[in-house]
Amino acid sequence: MNIEFKGKTGIYKIIDAHSGKIYIGSTSQCLYLRYHQHFSDLKKNKHGNSHLQAIYNKRSDSLKYEIVEYCDRAECIKREQHYIDYLKPQININKLASSRLGTKASEATKEKMRNRKVSQHTKNLIRKARNAQIFTREQLEHRANQVRKSLNKKIKCSNGMEFNSVQEASRVLGIPHSSISRILIGYTRADNTRHKLNFSYITNNSPNKQ
C-alpha cells in the first residue's frame, strides 16, 4: 500500500479484478488507514459489506484498492455520492454516501462490534496515520468551535452524575475539560480513555439532578 496516501482524504474504490465489479467509498480521516480497516475486517471475515466479504472469501487476491480522487474532508460525502451516481458500483449495498439507510444490524453483529478487539499492529497503524494527518486552519477552527459550544451545556456522565457545564464536570471528576469535550463531540471514544467514563448532553426537558 502506497504510504503517500497517509494523511490524505478523498474517494477510493475497491475493484474485483475477476468480475470488474467495484465498490466506492470515501474517508475524511486517512486513505491509508481506511485501506487497512477494510482488509483487516475482510481477513477476519467480519466486514460490514456482505458482497465484498463474499468476493474476498472466494478470491482474496483479486481485490485491488485504488484512489479515485483526493479532496478536502468537507467535500468527501458530496464527491462520494457523485461517483456512486456516475459509476453505479455493483458492490455497494447502500446507494447513499456514508449512509446505512435501509440496513439494520442484527443483534449478533452488534454483539461482535461491542466485543471487537483491535490488535496492537492495527493500533500502531492507526496511531501513525493520525500523526501523519495535516489539518487546515478552517478544520482546526471548526473543531475548536465545536468544543467551545459544548462547554456551557448541561451534560450527563455514565456514572449517573449530571453537571451544568463541562467545566463543572472537569472540576468535580478531575478530568481535563478538553477530554470531556472530545468525547461529547464524538472525536474520542470513552472506552479508549484512562477514566472510561462516557458523557452526553442533557436535553432541555430533562431535569438537572446532581
Number of C-alpha atoms within 10 A of each C-alpha: 10 8 10 9 19 21 20 22 25 25 24 22 21 23 20 21 13 11 9 11 16 21 21 24 24 28 23 18 18 21 26 21 22 21 18 15 15 18 17 16 14 21 13 9 14 16 18 14 16 15 14 23 21 14 18 19 12 9 12 16 12 15 20 12 16 16 16 16 15 18 16 15 19 12 15 23 19 13 20 24 20 14 19 19 13 9 12 16 20 14 19 19 18 15 17 16 21 15 11 12 11 9 9 9 11 9 9 9 13 12 11 12 12 9 9 10 8 9 10 9 9 14 11 11 16 18 12 14 21 15 11 14 14 12 13 10 9 9 14 12 12 12 14 12 11 15 21 13 11 20 19 14 16 21 23 22 17 12 9 9 14 21 21 17 17 28 19 17 22 17 11 10 14 10 16 13 20 15 16 25 23 18 20 22 17 11 11 15 14 19 11 9 12 8 11 10 17 17 23 18 18 17 12 9 6 9 10 15 10 9
